[in-house]
Structures are given as structure tokens and as C-alpha cells.
Amino acid sequence: MTAITAWPGRAENWLDDRGKGAWIAAMVLGFIFFWPVGLALLAYMIWGKGMFGKNCSNRKSHHRAAWKMHAPSGNSAFDSYKAETLKRLEEEQEAFAEFLRRLREAKDKSEFDQFMDDRARRRSEEAREVEPAG
């Protein structure tokens, strides 16, 4: 699949990630700039995505799925394994977030040190230029 043929799918995913408001905004902008685009988006939203039907509660189903992830399954061995795995993953996520924070701090310190070194070097060069040749 080439970049030219892949952009509609990427655009659809981008709009889906932002919800109904993004689709509606895209449709309104389509009507403003070139009305056939707005009309095509409206038709796609109504018939292609079922956006205004009963099955469009994507965010609600996502929240329900997240809740079900923590709900007991009835199998105590599996529930125990799931709880341990989720705890381990949360700890790994926290450790990774801490690693990223330390990495950003180190990068910031490195960039600041480089800035200060460059500044000191420029000042010393300027001082040498100002001194009379003797």
C-alpha cells in the first residue's frame, strides 16, 4: 500500500481517535471549502460509520471494556494470575515513566550545560576582541 492510498485510512483513524466532534468539524469544513466533500463526509458518517445509530457508543463500550478487565472471571486461579500480571505491568509502567523523566532531566541538563559553555566561550572571545592589541 502506497502513501497515497493509505492516507484515507490514516485520516479516518485520526478522526475516530478524536470522536464525533472531529468528524462533524471535518464535515462542516468540507461544506465551507468545497461542498461535495462535506456532502461525501456526511453520507459516510450516516451510512458508512453508523455514527448516529445505536451502535455508535464507542467511548461507552471502551469504558465498559476497561471495567470488565478488572471484573472477576469466576476462576480464582486466573483472577489471581490476572491481578499479579496487572500489578506487574503497572509497576513496569511506573518504572518506565520514571526512566523517561530521568532521561528528560539528563537531556535538559546536557543541553543547559552546552548552552552555558557556548555562552562562556562567546564572552571570552568577545573579551579578547575588545582588549587592545599590545
N, C-alpha and C positions, 0 to 999 in steps of 0.2 A: 504494500500500500504506500503510495507516494504521499508527500506532504500536502499536495494539492487535494487529493481525495480524502485525506484524513482530517482536514480542518473542520468539516461539518460535525463530525463526531466529537472532536475536542470542544467545539463551541457548545454543543448540546450538553456535554458533561459539565462544562464550566457553568452554564446557566442552571443546570439541575442542582449543582452544589450550592447555588445561591438562592434557590427556591422560586416560588411562583412570582414574587415581585420582580425578579430579574427577567423572567420570561415576559411579563406584562410590559416592563420598561423597554425591552428589545422590540416588542410588537409596536408600542407607541412610537418609538424612534423610527421603526420601519415605515409606519404610516407617514411620519413627518418628512423623512428624506426621500422615500420612494414607495408610494402606496402599494404596489404589488408585493413588495417584501413584507410589509405589515400584514397584508391580507393572507399571504402564504403562512406567516408565523401564526396568525390567528387560527387558520384552518388546521395547522399542525398541532397547535395546543388543544384544540377541541377534539379532533378526531384521532390524531396520531398518538398523543400522550395521555388522553383521557384525563386531562388536568382538572376539568370541572366536574368529574364524576365522583361516585362514592369511593372509588379505589385510589384516590389521589392523596390520601393521608400518609404520605411518605415519611414525614417527620414523626408523626404519631407512631407509625409502625417501627421506626428506628428506636424511639424511646421504649416501646414495648419489648423490642428485642434486647435492649440493654438491661431492662428489668428482668427478663427471662434468663439472662445469663447468670444472674445471682440467685435465681429461684432454685429450690431443691428439686432434684430429679426423682427422688424416691429411692435411689440406690445409694446407700450410705458410703460404700467404698468409692464410688465415682464422685459423690459430693465432696468427700474428703480430698480426693486427688485434685478435683477442680478448685477447691478452696486453696490448697497448697500451691497449685500452679498459678492461680491468680495473684496470690500474695507474692510469690517469687517474681512474677512479671512486673508487679507494681514496684517492688524493691529494685529490680533492674532498671525500670523506667526512671525512678528517682536517682539512682546512681548515674545513669546516663545524662540526666538533666544537670546533675552536679558536675559531671565531667565537662559538659558543654559550657557551663558557667565558668569553670576554671580556665577552660581553653579560651573563651572570650576575654577573660581578665588578663591572661598571659599575652594575648594578641594586642589588647589595648595598651598594656604596659610596654610591650615591644615597640608599638607604633609611637607612643608618647616619648620613650627614650630616644628613638630615632629622630623625632621632631626636635627634642632638646639638644641632641648632638649637632644636628644640622644648624639650629639656631646659634649655638655657641660657635660653630665653625664660621658661619657668616659674620657674626660680630667680630671675631678675631681677624677675619680677612678685611672687614671694613676698618678696623682699628689700624691695621698695617698700612692701608691705603691712605689714611688720614695723617699718619705720622710723617713729618718732613724727612726727606731723604738726607742722610747725613754722612 
